[in-house]
Amino acid sequence: VQLQASGGGSVQAGGSLRLSCAASGSILAINNMGWYRQAPGKQRDLTAAISSGGTTNYADSVKGRFTISRDNAKKTVYLQMNNLKPEDTAVYYCNANILDRGWYRDEYWGQGTQVTVSS
């Protein structure tokens, strides 16, 4: 099982980016999916999460600007980021709780994608 993230880049403040993260491998079911971010010198923190039923949860700093969604058929989670601010600059990691076909459940991480917002 692996997660492949894409969509990072550099934008000016006020701009938008969309991150994608696709799960692949011997997957039976995916529970929660989410995005975390880690700025230089800081810990990795939850940015947004979505349950298998579509319930969402956001960090206060991104509420109203970011939207998390998922396509269960494609095993993919998205993060639409609007009105980006310089403080959103970080490496973004996707995360998923996955049950594989061997009935083993674990947390998986994508490789991280850099988002840089300039003022």
N, C-alpha and C positions, 0 to 999 in steps of 0.2 A: 504494500500500500504506500502511495506517495501523494503529496500535494504539490502542485506546480502553480506558482503565483506569477502574475504578469500585470503590466499596466502602469508601473511606476514611471516617474520622469520628473522633469523640472518645469515649473510654471511660475508665473508671477502671481502675487497676492490678488485674490479675487477670482482666480481661474478655477478650473475644474479638472479632475482626473477620475478615471474609473479603474478600479483594481478588480482582477478576476483571479480565482483560485479553483483549479479543477482537481478533483480526487480521482485516482486511478488505482487499479489493482484488483485483488480478490476481495471485493466489498460486498457484504451482505446488507448492511444498513449504516446510515450516517445519522447521528443524533445532533448535538449542537455543533454549529460552525461559527467561526468568528474571526475577527481581525484584531491583532495587537500591534502596538507600535513601540519603538525604542529609539529615543533621541540620544545623541552622544552624551555619555556620562550619566545616563539615567536608567532606571529599571524599565523592563518591558511591562506595559500596562494594557489592559483591555480597552479597545476603542469601541467595538460594536460586536454584538453577538445575535444569533438567530437560532431558534429551536427548530426541530424538524416540523413542527406545526406552524411555524411562521412568527412566533412571538419574538419581538426584538428588544434589545437592551443597548443603551448607548452611554458612553462617558459624557458627563455634563458638558465638557469642553467642545463636543462635536454635535450636540443635539441641535436640530434645526438646519444643520449644514451637511451632514453625512447621512446616507441611507444604505442600509445593508439589505440584501435580498439573496435569494437562492433559487436555483433551478434543480429540483431533486432528480429529474430525469437525466440531466447532464452532470449531476454530482458536482455542481459548481456553486460557489458563493461569490457575490459581488459586493464591492463597496464603492458607491457613487459619492464622490467628495466635491462639494460645491463651496464657493466662497472661501477658498483656501487661504490660510494665514501663515506667516513665517513660522509661527510656533507649531504648525502641523508638520514641519520638517522632521523626518524620522525614517527609519527602516520599518516597513510594515510587514508583518508576518501573519499568514493565515493559519488557522488552527481548526481541527475537526476531531470530534469523538466518533470513532469508527469501529463497527463490529465487522470483523472479516469472516470469510466463509469457513474458517476453522473455529468459529465461535469465540474468538479472542477479541476483546475490546481494549482499545488503547487511545491515547491522545497523539495526534500527528501534527507536525509542523511543516509549513512550506519553507522555501529557502530564503524568503525575505526579498522585498523589493523597495528600492530607495525612492522616497518622495521628497523633493526639495522645492520649497516655496520661497521665492525672493520678494523683497519688499520694493 
